[in-house]
Amino acid sequence: MDRFQKVYKQGRGFTSKTEIWVDTQTGVNYLWHHDGYAGGLTVLLDENGKPVVTKI
């Protein structure tokens, strides 16, 4: 089983994409976004500023 699983994808062709990935060992959700040649990855936070965790 892969360590990370993509659970959400939204985007416009090849230029811009937003994805949510879940760490299958910890359940922590990560937000990945890229546009053109730039991109970033961050922990997805809830309304209280705590990491979003999916039950595995």
FENNOR-V706832 format. One record per residue. PHI is phi in radians with two decimals (* if undefined). NEAR is the number of other C-alpha atoms within 12 Angstrom. Layout:
phi=<PHI/PHI>
near=<NEAR/NEAR>
This chain:
phi=<*/-1.25/-1.15/-2.03/-2.21/-1.36/-2.00/-2.68/-2.55/-2.52/-3.14/-2.08/1.06/-1.67/-1.53/-2.51/-2.51/-2.19/-2.40/-2.03/-2.06/-1.99/-1.32/-1.27/-1.63/-1.91/1.44/-1.21/-1.68/-2.17/-1.80/-2.04/-2.39/-2.44/-2.49/1.18/-1.71/-1.94/-2.79/-2.72/-2.24/-2.59/-1.18/-1.42/-1.88/-1.52/-1.15/-1.71/1.45/-1.77/-1.03/-1.35/-2.13/-1.66/-1.15/-1.65>
near=<7/10/14/19/23/19/20/17/18/19/17/13/12/12/15/19/23/25/27/30/29/29/26/20/16/18/22/27/31/30/28/26/26/22/18/14/11/12/16/18/17/20/23/25/17/14/8/8/9/12/20/23/21/21/12/14>
